Amino acid sequence: MQELIRQIAEQMPIVFRSLNEGFGQTLRLFFVTLAGALPLGLVISFGSMSRFKPLKWLTRMLVGVIRGTPLMIQLLIFFYFPGLVLKKNIWGSGEAGRFAAASIAFILNYACYFSEIYRGGIQGIPVGQEEAGLVLGMKPSQIFFRVKLMQMIKRIVPPLSNEIITLVKDTSLARIISLQEIIWAGQAFMKGSQGISGAIWPLFFTGVYYLVWNGVLSWLLGRLEKKLDYFR
């Protein structure tokens, strides 16, 4: 037992350096996804509510396909389809190419989920408020940004928070295309990495990283929800 403890103590600097690098990749994918999916989701929601029926049904079909299929399959298709079918590797090689493919797949996937949350938030606002704005001579864009927007944000924060927490854990799916995120880094020590093999304990610490980061996000999102209480 003492030998095992001594061995783990010697391995810790190597393991945590690798886990930190993997977690940095996880955070990059998380923030890039949010930065792209939040505005794109709003655009998609406008398309799904459009009065132009071809655009409306095309958008809803896209959302239905993305939400109805696993993110893992979408990652595989985005990454491998151009090279295997089109015979053109648009992603380039190495970790940068894998990250680019994963980012696009995650952004599109989460934008479709966010779009439904946005749509529910917008359509949940009483129609009378829009009618009152029109009577006062406001343009539809003015009604949205000055009347509906903050009320919509208040309504969507709880479901949006759940999706953001889910995103943290879903980033681990990027390992299916060999993106070296934190779980990839932890599992590598089981197979053999940097002179260490057969070590399962690093995987337990990957769970700690997720728990801490989810705890921080839950606290921040909870604070945001409280600040929006005056829109009740």
Secondary structure as UniProt FT lines:
FT   HELIX           2..48
FT   HELIX           53..68
FT   HELIX           71..84
FT   TURN            90..91
FT   HELIX           94..123
FT   HELIX           127..135
FT   TURN            136..137
FT   HELIX           140..143
FT   HELIX           144..148
FT   HELIX           149..170
FT   HELIX           171..177
FT   HELIX           182..191
FT   TURN            194..195
FT   HELIX           201..227
FT   HELIX           229..231
//
